[in-house]
Amino acid sequence: MTQDGLLFALNLDGELLSSHHFSSDGEEEEDLVYLEEVKVDLAHNVLVGGVLAGEVSIDGESVDLDGSNGQAFIRKMTPQGTEIWTQTYASTYSQVNCITILDDNSIVAGIQFQEDIEFNGNTINGNGSFGEMLLVALKENGAPLWLAPFLKEDFQAT
């Protein structure tokens, strides 16, 4: 079974501005798209985050996942739906769980991951079980600002 996602942008009168198909293109059970979070920034651009796995495309354009199974992503689009940028985070079984827009239109996102994850040339080591967390901050243009890992081993009860 494959999983797809649809995203619709409407104006204040409920009229359709744009629609976007996040498609799992393959025939494998591992081919999936989950749209976990949608936010609108101060300029009315749309940010969507979630997880892509297997063979996927966005609006018919194939997304190269470098063989990763379950890659977290954030995509920023204009109010009309034109892609501004897309960030993917290479790791097995990772997903964007939340996105926050700050007053300067920068972005903070929470990413849950299981195995090693890459961010701006840094590798954060996962322990192989789901539940590791990473906060990442991005400039309005998608450029990285900072990261803060929250690993389960750092929060073990004593």
N, C-alpha and C positions, 0 to 999 in steps of 0.2 A: 504494500500500500504506500502510495506517495502522498505528500502533504504540500498544498499550495497556499498562498496568501493573496488576498486582494486588498488594495488600499484605495479609498475614494476620497477626493477633495471636493467639498461643497462650499458654495458661497453662503452668505447669511440668509438668502432666500431659499436655500436648499437645492439650488441648481448645481448640476455636476460641472466642476471645473476640469478635473482630470481623474483618470483611474489608472492603476498600475497592477500588473500581474507579476507576482513573485512565484515562479513556477519551478517545481521539481520535475526535471526533464526526463530522468531515467526511469527504468522499470524496477529498480531495486527498492527494497523496504527502507534502506538507509537514505534515499533521496527525499529530502524534506526541507520545508521552509516554515519557520515559526516567526511571526511578527509579534514581538513581546511588548514593545513600547512605541508610542507615537507622540511626538511633541511638536509644537509650533513655536518658533522663535519670535523675537521682537519685530523682525522684518517680514513675518508671516511665511517664512520658509518652513518646510516640513522635515522633521527628523524622524526616521524610523529605525528601530534596532531590534535585533533578534538573533536567529541562528539560521545558517545555510549549511546543508550537508549533501554530499553526493553531486549529481549533475543537476545544476540549477541555472535559471536565467531570470533576469529582471526585464520586463517589457520586451521579451524576445531576445535579449542580448545575453549570451552565455557569460557566466561568472566563473573565473578561474580560481579554484580553491586549493591549488597545489596538492591535491590528493588528501586534504584534511577532511576528517569526518566530524562535522559539527563545529563550524567556524562562526564565531561571533562577528556581527557586522553592524555598522551604523551608516546610514545613507542620508544625505541632505539633498533636498530638492526645492526648487522654486515653488511658489504658490501654484504655478501652472503645471508643475510636475517635471520640469527639466532637471536632470541630475546636476548638482553642483559638485559633490564629491561623495566617494564611498570609501570607508575604512573597513578592512577585515583584519581579524586577529587570529593568526594561525595557532591553533591548538585543537587537540581532539576533545570533542564534547565541551565546547564553550558556548556561552550565549550572553547577549546583552540583556540584563534584567530591568534596568531603569536608566532613564536619561533625565537630566535636569539642565535647564537653560538659565544661565546667570545674567545679571543686569547688563554686562558688556557683550552679550550674545555668545560667550564662550560656553562650552558644554562639559558637564561632568557625567560620566556614565559608569554604572556598576556592571562588571562582567564576572560571571561565574565560570570557573574553569576546572578541569580535572588534571590534565597533564601540562607540560611546559607550554607557556604562552609567550609570544613575542610582542613587544611594544617599543617602538622607536629604537630598535637595535638592542634592546635589553631583553633577556630571557628570564622570566619568572618561573621557577621550578614548582610544578604541582606535585602532589603526593600520590596521584593516581586514583584518588577517590573524589567524587563530585562534592563541591562545597567550598572550594577555594574561591576567594573573592579578590577582585582587583578594581580599584577606582582609577579611572583615567580622566584627565582633563585635556580638552582640545580647544584650540583657538577657533574663532568663528569660521576660518577657512579650512579647518580640519587638521591643521598642524598640531603636533603634540606639545603639551605644556608640562605635565607631570603625571606620575603614577604613584599609587600607594597600594601595595599588596596587603591583604589581610588573610594570612594562611592559618589553617586550623591548628597547626602545631604551635603557633604563637598564642593560642587562646585555650590551651588545655587546662582543665580544672586540676587543682592540686589538692 
